Amino acid sequence: MNRVLLIAAALVGIGIAYVDLRPHWDDAGITAFSMLISAALFTLIPSMRPWLVALAIGIWIPAYALLRSPSLSSLGMLVVIAFPMVGAYGVAVVRRFTGGTG
């Protein structure tokens, strides 16, 4: 079950990256919010690990930047992973303090 959900999270991340990388798309706020909310929703599933969900959703934009232009400056795109991390760990922290499972 976790593998299927992890693949689903990766597909959501790929979809977000696809939209973000379109030539006429210029709204980083919607992209960041989409990653944050998606990671939060997947982390609501009790058995999902927050760091794994965040990585599955957020790695695609930095990966594309590194493939397109492999340089040290492209590594700066790794900051994009912070948005799904905040969403995933936000849910994990709330769950921990409210006595939820997971």
TIROTOR-870665 format. One line per field, with one value per residue: residue number from 1; residue in three letters; x, y, z of N, C-alpha, C, O in turn. Coordinates in Angstrom, 2 decimals. Example, Ala and Ser with C-alpha at 12.3 -4.5 7.8 and 13.67 -1.06 7.14 Angstrom:
TIROTOR-870665
num [1:2]
residu [ala:ser]
n.c1 [13.19:12.85]
n.c2 [-5.69:-2.25]
n.c3 [7.80:7.08]
ca.c1 [12.30:13.67]
ca.c2 [-4.50:-1.06]
ca.c3 [7.80:7.14]
c.c1 [13.20:12.90]
c.c2 [-3.30:0.03]
c.c3 [7.80:7.87]
o.c1 [14.24:13.41]
o.c2 [-3.32:1.14]
o.c3 [8.46:8.04]
//
This chain:
TIROTOR-870665
num [1:2:3:4:5:6:7:8:9:10:11:12:13:14:15:16:17:18:19:20:21:22:23:24:25:26:27:28:29:30:31:32:33:34:35:36:37:38:39:40:41:42:43:44:45:46:47:48:49:50:51:52:53:54:55:56:57:58:59:60:61:62:63:64:65:66:67:68:69:70:71:72:73:74:75:76:77:78:79:80:81:82:83:84:85:86:87:88:89:90:91:92:93:94:95:96:97:98:99:100:101:102]
residu [met:asn:arg:val:leu:leu:ile:ala:ala:ala:leu:val:gly:ile:gly:ile:ala:tyr:val:asp:leu:arg:pro:his:trp:asp:asp:ala:gly:ile:thr:ala:phe:ser:met:leu:ile:ser:ala:ala:leu:phe:thr:leu:ile:pro:ser:met:arg:pro:trp:leu:val:ala:leu:ala:ile:gly:ile:trp:ile:pro:ala:tyr:ala:leu:leu:arg:ser:pro:ser:leu:ser:ser:leu:gly:met:leu:val:val:ile:ala:phe:pro:met:val:gly:ala:tyr:gly:val:ala:val:val:arg:arg:phe:thr:gly:gly:thr:gly]
n.c1 [0.82:1.92:3.86:2.33:1.04:3.26:4.19:2.00:2.28:4.70:3.88:2.09:3.90:5.45:3.52:3.03:5.56:5.66:3.68:4.80:7.12:6.36:6.55:5.08:4.22:4.29:4.11:5.19:4.22:1.79:2.76:4.46:2.56:0.94:2.68:3.13:0.52:-0.13:1.82:1.11:-1.46:-0.90:0.60:-1.28:-2.15:-1.70:0.53:2.49:5.74:6.94:9.28:9.81:7.54:7.67:10.04:9.36:7.44:8.67:11.18:11.35:11.40:13.95:15.52:15.08:16.18:18.87:19.47:19.04:20.87:23.66:25.23:26.83:25.21:22.70:22.14:20.99:18.32:17.40:16.23:13.57:12.45:11.87:9.23:7.33:8.35:7.68:4.88:4.49:5.81:4.46:1.89:2.68:3.70:1.44:-0.18:1.31:1.14:-1.57:-2.18:-2.61:-2.33:0.63]
n.c2 [-1.20:1.26:1.67:2.09:4.45:6.08:6.13:7.42:9.92:10.71:10.93:13.05:15.04:15.09:15.98:18.57:19.68:19.53:21.38:23.66:23.99:24.78:26.98:29.44:29.65:31.34:31.48:31.12:31.01:29.59:27.12:26.48:26.44:24.35:22.16:22.16:21.72:19.27:17.53:17.69:16.53:13.88:13.08:12.91:10.35:7.77:5.89:6.97:8.29:11.47:12.74:11.21:11.48:14.25:14.37:12.77:14.36:16.86:16.70:16.85:19.31:20.50:18.37:18.47:21.00:20.52:18.59:20.01:22.12:21.40:22.50:24.23:26.35:25.46:23.75:25.30:25.18:23.19:24.22:24.32:22.00:22.57:23.49:21.25:19.83:21.43:21.23:18.43:17.85:19.62:18.50:16.10:17.00:18.20:15.95:14.46:16.02:16.04:13.50:11.68:8.81:7.35]
n.c3 [0.00:0.82:-1.17:-3.44:-2.74:-2.46:-5.09:-6.21:-4.94:-6.08:-8.75:-8.53:-7.82:-10.18:-11.95:-10.92:-11.33:-14.12:-14.90:-13.75:-15.24:-17.72:-20.55:-20.40:-17.84:-14.89:-12.04:-9.17:-6.60:-6.64:-7.43:-5.24:-3.16:-4.05:-3.86:-1.08:0.00:-1.24:-0.19:2.50:2.45:1.60:3.78:5.71:5.66:7.80:7.76:6.16:5.65:6.51:5.40:3.17:1.59:1.09:-0.38:-2.59:-3.80:-4.12:-5.45:-8.21:-9.68:-8.94:-9.93:-12.70:-13.22:-12.64:-14.57:-16.90:-16.76:-15.56:-12.86:-10.11:-9.38:-10.08:-8.05:-6.15:-6.58:-4.99:-2.77:-3.23:-2.28:0.31:0.59:0.22:2.40:4.62:4.51:4.85:7.31:8.92:9.17:10.40:12.86:14.01:14.19:16.00:18.36:18.82:19.38:17.37:15.15:13.71]
ca.c1 [0.00:2.79:4.52:1.34:0.86:4.50:4.16:0.99:2.89:5.68:3.14:1.59:5.08:5.79:2.49:3.29:6.77:5.32:3.00:5.73:8.17:5.80:7.17:4.32:3.81:5.19:3.49:5.88:3.40:0.85:3.57:4.88:1.38:0.51:3.57:2.89:-0.77:-0.06:2.59:0.30:-2.53:-0.34:1.09:-2.44:-2.23:-0.86:1.76:3.42:6.83:6.92:10.44:9.72:6.48:8.19:11.02:8.66:6.72:9.47:12.50:11.29:11.82:15.42:16.13:15.05:17.14:20.21:19.64:19.09:22.07:24.39:26.22:26.60:24.09:21.47:21.89:20.15:16.92:17.03:15.43:12.17:12.01:11.42:7.77:6.67:8.81:6.85:3.55:4.52:6.15:3.39:0.88:3.28:3.79:0.07:-0.62:2.02:0.65:-2.99:-2.32:-2.97:-1.43:1.60]
ca.c2 [0.00:2.43:1.87:2.67:5.84:6.81:6.34:8.46:11.19:11.06:11.37:14.40:15.92:15.22:16.85:19.95:20.12:19.70:22.67:24.74:24.14:25.26:28.27:30.64:29.57:32.17:31.71:30.27:30.89:28.48:25.90:26.20:26.08:23.03:21.17:22.15:21.08:17.87:16.79:17.63:15.56:12.53:12.77:12.58:8.89:7.50:5.12:7.65:9.03:12.84:13.09:10.47:12.13:15.54:14.11:12.26:15.45:18.06:16.51:16.88:20.61:20.58:17.37:19.00:22.11:19.94:17.92:21.02:22.92:20.88:23.41:24.49:27.28:24.68:23.13:26.22:24.79:22.24:24.93:24.05:20.88:23.09:23.65:20.00:19.46:22.17:20.63:17.07:17.87:20.34:17.49:15.15:17.64:18.33:14.60:14.05:16.76:15.77:12.09:10.87:7.69:7.59]
ca.c3 [0.00:0.87:-2.45:-4.35:-2.32:-2.78:-6.54:-6.43:-4.53:-7.12:-9.93:-8.23:-7.94:-11.59:-12.54:-10.50:-12.03:-15.53:-15.03:-13.40:-16.24:-18.99:-20.90:-20.05:-16.43:-14.09:-10.75:-8.20:-5.40:-6.83:-7.44:-3.87:-2.39:-4.51:-3.26:0.36:0.27:-1.67:0.81:3.73:2.25:1.61:5.13:6.53:5.70:8.98:7.58:5.25:6.28:5.99:4.57:1.92:0.83:0.64:-1.43:-3.77:-4.44:-4.38:-6.08:-9.67:-10.23:-8.88:-10.81:-14.05:-13.30:-12.69:-15.85:-17.96:-16.63:-14.41:-12.28:-8.69:-9.21:-10.19:-6.75:-5.39:-6.76:-3.95:-1.78:-3.57:-1.45:1.60:0.62:0.62:3.75:5.57:4.50:5.40:8.73:9.62:9.52:11.34:14.17:14.52:14.56:17.23:19.52:19.05:19.73:16.19:14.87:12.63]
c.c1 [0.86:3.47:3.58:1.14:2.09:4.59:3.14:1.55:3.90:4.98:2.54:2.74:5.50:4.78:2.71:4.51:6.48:4.65:3.97:6.76:7.64:6.32:6.40:3.80:4.80:4.53:4.06:5.06:2.42:1.60:3.96:3.69:0.88:1.37:3.32:1.61:-0.74:0.69:1.80:-0.79:-2.01:0.14:-0.07:-2.66:-1.23:0.46:2.80:4.48:6.91:8.07:10.36:8.66:7.00:9.20:10.34:7.95:7.66:10.75:12.50:11.73:13.34:16.12:16.16:16.07:18.57:20.47:19.79:20.40:22.87:25.50:25.91:25.43:22.74:21.14:21.03:18.67:16.46:16.20:13.93:11.62:11.53:9.90:7.04:7.12:7.96:5.45:3.52:4.80:5.16:2.31:1.44:3.34:2.40:-0.45:0.04:1.43:-0.84:-3.24:-2.75:-1.97:-0.46:2.78]
c.c2 [1.26:2.70:2.52:4.14:6.68:7.09:7.43:9.83:11.65:11.56:12.76:15.40:16.14:16.12:18.31:20.50:20.38:21.06:23.81:25.01:24.53:26.66:29.50:30.62:30.37:32.50:30.74:30.06:29.73:27.15:25.53:25.76:24.69:21.93:21.04:21.39:19.59:17.02:16.65:16.57:14.13:12.13:12.53:11.08:8.42:6.79:5.80:8.43:10.43:13.16:12.42:11.07:13.44:15.37:13.65:13.38:16.56:17.90:16.80:18.20:20.78:19.57:17.86:20.13:21.58:19.23:18.91:21.79:22.46:21.83:23.59:25.43:26.55:23.98:24.02:25.90:23.77:22.89:24.70:22.92:21.36:23.18:22.34:19.52:20.15:21.56:19.27:17.09:18.68:19.37:16.51:15.73:17.78:16.97:14.16:14.72:16.52:14.29:11.20:9.75:8.07:8.18]
c.c3 [0.00:-0.46:-3.45:-4.02:-2.61:-4.28:-6.89:-6.05:-5.57:-8.38:-9.73:-8.36:-9.37:-12.29:-12.17:-11.22:-13.51:-15.76:-14.77:-14.50:-17.62:-19.28:-20.43:-18.62:-15.61:-12.75:-9.73:-6.94:-5.49:-6.82:-6.02:-3.02:-2.78:-3.90:-1.76:0.68:-0.12:-0.64:2.12:3.59:2.25:2.99:6.09:6.62:6.76:8.71:6.69:6.04:5.67:5.05:3.20:1.00:0.26:-0.49:-2.72:-4.52:-4.91:-5.17:-7.58:-10.28:-10.11:-9.79:-12.25:-14.22:-13.39:-14.01:-16.99:-17.94:-15.41:-13.95:-10.80:-8.46:-9.33:-8.87:-5.86:-5.53:-5.72:-2.84:-2.03:-2.69:-0.08:1.68:0.92:2.00:4.82:5.64:5.18:6.91:9.54:10.07:10.55:12.75:14.79:14.98:15.87:18.46:19.80:19.36:18.60:15.99:13.78:13.15]
o.c1 [0.58:3.65:3.99:1.08:1.99:5.02:3.39:1.31:3.97:5.45:2.49:2.57:5.87:5.16:2.58:4.51:7.00:5.00:3.97:7.21:8.41:6.51:7.01:3.01:6.00:4.42:3.50:5.19:2.24:1.11:3.80:3.81:0.44:0.86:3.30:1.61:-1.28:0.25:1.84:-1.02:-2.64:0.10:0.14:-3.29:-0.03:1.44:3.88:4.15:6.95:7.87:10.79:8.85:6.80:9.20:10.71:7.87:7.46:11.36:13.57:12.37:13.97:17.17:17.16:16.75:19.38:21.59:20.56:20.98:22.76:26.55:24.86:24.73:21.75:19.98:20.40:17.87:15.26:15.56:13.12:10.42:10.84:9.33:6.19:6.35:7.57:4.90:2.64:4.12:5.02:1.86:0.73:3.07:2.22:-1.08:-0.60:1.24:-1.31:-4.38:-3.23:-0.89:-0.70:3.71]
o.c2 [2.21:3.86:3.39:4.98:7.86:8.16:8.26:10.81:12.84:12.50:13.56:16.47:17.25:16.93:19.19:21.65:21.33:21.79:24.81:26.14:24.60:27.44:30.51:31.48:30.10:33.67:29.68:29.03:28.99:26.17:24.37:24.81:23.93:20.89:19.93:20.52:18.75:15.93:15.59:15.79:13.25:10.95:11.99:10.60:8.67:7.07:5.25:9.14:10.56:13.80:12.99:11.17:13.73:16.14:14.08:13.35:17.13:18.91:16.99:18.19:21.18:19.85:17.69:20.20:22.12:19.27:18.70:22.07:23.06:21.94:23.17:25.33:26.98:23.66:23.53:26.30:23.53:22.20:24.89:22.90:20.61:22.97:22.33:18.87:19.52:21.39:19.00:16.42:18.45:19.42:16.13:15.03:17.51:16.85:13.56:14.07:16.79:13.88:10.09:9.75:9.00:8.46]
o.c3 [-0.72:-0.83:-4.22:-4.92:-2.97:-4.69:-7.76:-6.77:-5.90:-9.02:-10.67:-8.94:-9.75:-13.14:-13.03:-11.67:-14.09:-16.68:-15.49:-14.66:-18.58:-18.36:-20.08:-18.24:-15.63:-12.38:-9.46:-6.28:-4.53:-6.27:-5.62:-2.25:-1.91:-3.48:-1.23:1.55:0.61:-0.29:2.76:4.52:2.84:3.34:7.18:7.57:6.62:9.40:6.49:6.99:4.45:4.02:2.20:-0.21:-0.93:-1.44:-3.82:-5.75:-5.98:-5.54:-8.16:-11.33:-11.09:-10.35:-12.95:-15.24:-14.13:-14.52:-17.93:-18.99:-14.34:-14.58:-10.31:-7.45:-8.74:-8.61:-4.92:-4.69:-5.58:-2.06:-1.13:-2.40:0.62:2.75:1.82:2.71:5.80:6.73:5.99:7.68:10.75:11.22:11.48:13.73:15.98:16.03:16.73:19.49:20.91:19.57:18.83:16.59:13.01:12.40]
//
